């Protein structure tokens, strides 16, 4: 299934994409796409629905029908840094002996095609296409062997980053990662049964039509199962939590000379089987 949320910001309703690429309304079956609606038993109920019997939503998704973040009420937005060895190299950093963990504030979350704001005073706003992992069944001390059974599904995330705030202003990375609109999420949550191997997904990102990132989840240092298990040692993972798993090379910081976003540009990014995002940059 491809679960989604459609409508104006703050007024999104739950939906599902049908085989013809149209949105069907799920409001009669779940309150929203998030929390307990992502538990395995609830997803099984949704899979049993006949999509053609659900109300058809007017409009074409990502054209004249806005999609919101594909998960509602995200409790934790956990991110992993330097998780591709070639990206670590272009950043001038060593591959870490354990995953680098940081957070995006939930106020950063926006729809997959919403405008991305360049923060006031920013000169180093950057892009990062990433695989998002959405937790279904929560837990603590999850074994790596059992970890993927705790995943409800996957989505595209643009881990927008302000490099000066992240790396030059002292303290943790978080201040450069959690600015408003720095977490486009979606267009849809693709349930895990449709992604047999999350370590075999091509991913890419263009800026103004030029390809900058062209990688694969196969080159992750720490794979999805390991990350879910690892994080569960330090916190309980809960239904609807999102893990953004790192980016392949090709970010603006790694260009020679470095290249950063300015207002009026367009980012377009996608991951095999998970859809495409398009954002225009605007000045905050």
N, C-alpha and C positions, 0 to 999 in steps of 0.2 A: 504493500500500500504506500501511497504517497499522501501523507497527511499534511494539511496546510491550514493557514488562517487567513481569511480574506476580509477586506473592508477598510474603513478609515482608521487612522492611528488611534488606539485606545478603544475602538469599537469593533475589533475583529471578531469574526465568528469562525467556528471550526468547520473544516471542509476536507474533502478528499478529491484527488484527481482521478477522473475516470479514464478508460482506455482510449477515448477520443481527445484527451487533453482538456476536457471541460471540468469545471468545479461543481461538485455535488455537496449540498449542505448536510452537515452532521449534527446540527443543533438539536435534533430530536433524539439523539443517542448519547451525546457527551456534552458537557458544559463548555469544554475547551480542549485544545490539544496540549496537555500538560498534566503534571501531577499524577494522580491515580489513574487517569485515562491511559497512561502509558504502561501500566502494569501488564504482565503477560496475559493474564486472563481477560482483561478488558480489550486488549488488542485482538485476541482470538474472537471475541464477540464481534468486533468491527469487521474482521476479515470475512465473517460469515454473512455479512449484509450483501444484498443484491444492489450494486451501485446504481443500476438503471432505475431502481425504485425510489431513489433519494431525490429530493427537490434539486432541480438544475438551477445553478446560479447564473444570472445573465452576465455576459462579458467574457473576454478572453484573458486568462491569468497573465500577469506581467505586461499586459498591453493596456486595455481599458478597465481592468479589474486589478486593484492593488492587492498585493499579498503582504501580510505582516510577518514578523518573526515566526518561524514555523513551530516554536514551542512557547507556550504561555507560562507566566509565573515562574520563570527560571529562578531557582533558589541560589545555586552556585554556578558561576561561569569561570571554570578552571582552565588555565592555559599552560601549555608546555613549551618551553623555550629551547632553541638549539637542538631540535630533535631530528635534524637531517645533517649528516656530517658535512656535506658540501655547502650547506647554508652556514654552518658554524665557521667553515673556512673562509667564506666570503665576508663574514662579519669580523674576522680576525680573532676568533675565540676558539678555545679547545672544546671538543666534544665532552660534555660533562660526565663524570663517573656515575651520577644518578640523575634522573630527570630534573630539569629546572622547572619549578612550579611558581606561577604567579596568577593573578586574578584580573579579570575585567569586571568593573562595577556593572550591575545590572542596568543602570541608566545608560550604558553604552549600546544596549541592544536596540536594533532597528530592523526594518524590513529589508529584504534582499535587494530591492531596487530603490530604496529611499536615498536621498542626498546624503553625502558624507561631508561633515563640516570640518574645515581647516580651522583649528583653534586660533584664537586671537594671539598674534605674536609668533605663531609657529612658522618655522622655516624648514622643518625636517619631517613632515608628515609622509608616511611610507605605507606600502601595501604588503599583504601577506595572504595568499590563498591557503586555506587549511581545511582538513577534514574535521568535522564536528561529530562527536560521539554523544548520544543522548541516553541517559540512564533510564531504564525501565524499572526493573526490580532492584531496589536499594540493598545496601548491606555494608558490613564492615569486615575487614580481614578476609576479603574474597580471594580465593585461590586463582592463580593464573589459568589453570585448566578450566575453571568454571566461569571465568570473567565474561566471556562473550554472551553467556546466557543472561547477564544483567544488562545487556545493551538493548534498548528499544529500537534504535535506528541511528541513521547517519544523515548529515546535512553538510552543506557548504557554509564556510565562515570566512569572512575577510577580517583578519586580525590587523585592522588599521592601527598604526603605531606612530607616535611622535618621538623620533630618535633623540632629540636633545633632552626632552623631558625624561625619557627612559634611561639614558646612559650618561648624561652630562650634568644632571641637576642634583646628584647625590640621592641616597636612599634606595628604595626598591624600584623595580621596573614598573610597578603598577601605575605610577602617575603618568607615564607615557603610553599606557595601554587602555585606559578606561575612560578617555574623554567621550563626551556625548557623540553618538553615531559611529563610534569606533568598533561596533560589533554587528555588522549586517549578518543575518542568520536566515538561511533558507535557500531556495524558495519553498522547499517542502522537506518534511522529515520522511525519509525512505526507510521503511521498517527493515529490521535486520535480516528477515527471511529473503529479501530481494538482493542482499549484498553478501554472497557466500564467502568472500574473502576480502576484508577491508584493507589488506596489505597488497592489493593488486589493482589500485585505482589510479588512472592517470589524472593529472590536475594541471591547470594552466591559469595564467592571468595576463591580460592585455591592458595597456594604458594608451588611450587615443589610437587604438588599432594596432599598436606594436606589441608583439609577444615578448614579455619579460620573464615570466616563469613558465616552465614546461617540465614537470617532474612527475613523480609517482610515489604513492604511499609505500611502495616496496622498498624504498631507501630510508625509511624511518630507522633511527637508532633504537628506539623503544617502541614496540608495536602496541596496537590497541589493547590486546589482552593484558600485556604487562602493565600498561599505564593504569587500567582500571584496577588491577590488583594492587599496584603500588600505591595509588592514591587512597585506596580503602584502608591502608595501614595508618593513615594520618587523620582521616575524617570519615564519618559515615557518608556514603553516597546515597542520594535520595532520588526518587522518581522525578524526572524532569531536569535534573542537573545536566549541565553541558560541559564537555571536555573538548577544548580546541587543541589539536595534537601536534602543532608545529608546521613549519613551512619549508618547501624546497628552495633552492637557490634562485636568484633573479630579483631580489628585492632592490628597492632604490638605493639603499645604503651600500649595497655591494657593487653598484655600477662604478665605472671609472671614467670620469669623476662621478661621485654620488649624484643621484637624481631624485628629487622629491616632488611631491604633488603640490599643485597650486590650484586656486579656484578656477572652475570652468573646464576641468578635464573629465574624462570618462574612464572608469575602470570596468572591465568586463572579465568575469572569472567563472570557472566551472570545474566540476569533478565528474568523472565517468559515472553515469547512472544517477547522479544526484542533482542535476540541473545546473542552471546558469544564473549568475547575479549580474546586474548592471547598475553602477552608481555614478552620478555626477557629483563632482566636488564643488562646494560652495564655501564662502567665507562666513565664519561664525560671527 
